Amino acid sequence: MTAPTRRARALALLATLPLLALTACAGVSTSAPEAAGTADGAEAPAGTSSEGAAAAGLEVSTSPDQDRVRSTESAEAVGLLPEAFADKDDFVVAVSAGAAPPLGFFADDDKTPIGNETDIAQLVADGLGKDLRLEVKAWADWPLALQSGDVDAVISNVTVTEERKETIDFSSYRNDELGWLTKAGSDVPEIAERKDVAGLRVGVGSGTNQEKILLEWNDQNVAEGLEPIAGGQPEYYEQLSDVLLALKSGRLDVYVGPNASLAYQAKIAPDELAVVGTLNGGWPDTAQIAVATKKGDDLAPAVTAALQQAFDDGTYAQVLERWGLETEAVEKPETNPPGLPKTE
């Protein structure tokens, strides 16, 4: 399959998935991949073209043979491993593969999980000196899998919250960002604050956190005498294919949704789409995405040290760049950073 074909397949897959897709099939495993290139001098993944990426946007391999970016073992991380994990050969990680690219989705064989989250899992396993074993779990199933010991960790776009911290330890690796997607070259140059949405035709997914934020922004704008969003309320979408059509036809000015998927969409089609702003998904608080481990296992400090190794050797940045997520990078990983507050 040629690179343009892979790119088209990824684009088509993303466009047909529901905007609220969060789950994946359970019980699928992949064996640890063969060691590939490391941070310095690593070759581009098979089927990608840096020259093509510069000309036409991000080129993504959707082959099951991912040739993942690899980090190196961290003596600090290995030294922090609890006794129960020190002698284990595998690092078993639950991921989702039914969500939209680039976080977690199935490769061309429709059974191998690939994406940013699986690549982060590889970096952590490398830092710990372990072989990676992935377990695809439905979103609703990962908490039980973690608490029962079926998996050592979960890397599946899990947001740090104070409620989750009662039973889970976290090692942060990415900001939880929302993005504002427009047609390339549109009359909306930037959305940096709430006044920037006044008068615009804004699309959003119903029942989402971004809908809650958008409605609050609109209410505050109206209270201050600013123009409300067009029609007085958002336009609601369930399929990304409908969003893209509305943006490209000019029926919609901007769409707000999870930045990971929107940034990826803009990176693979830069002549058609653009992200004109981002907003932390925890607004007005700050939310982070993290590796989840079971509280009481005392594994989080070792995972954080493994992530730090990937930060230091540059492989963390390579992974985010590979999937078009550079804007979601954090300065450093942290063990149990402040989480979103509990809601009543």
Secondary structure, 3 states (H helix, E strand, C coil): CCHHHHHHHHHHHHHHCECCCCCCCCCEEECCCCCCCECCCCCCCCCCCHHHHHHHCCCCCCCCCCCCCECCCCHHHHHHCCHHHHCCCEEEEEECCECCCCCCEECCCCCCEECHHHHHHHHHHHHHCCEEEEEECCHHHHHHHHHHCCCCEECCCCECECCHHHCEEEEEEEECEEEEEEECCCCCCCCCCHHHHCCCCEEECCCCHHHHHHHHHHHHHHHCCCCCCHHHCCEECCEHHHHHHHHHHCCCCEEEEEHHHHHHHHHHCCCCEEEEEEEECCCCCCCEEEEEEECCCCCHHHHHHHHHHHHHHCHHHHHHHHCCCHHHCCCCCCECCCCECCCC
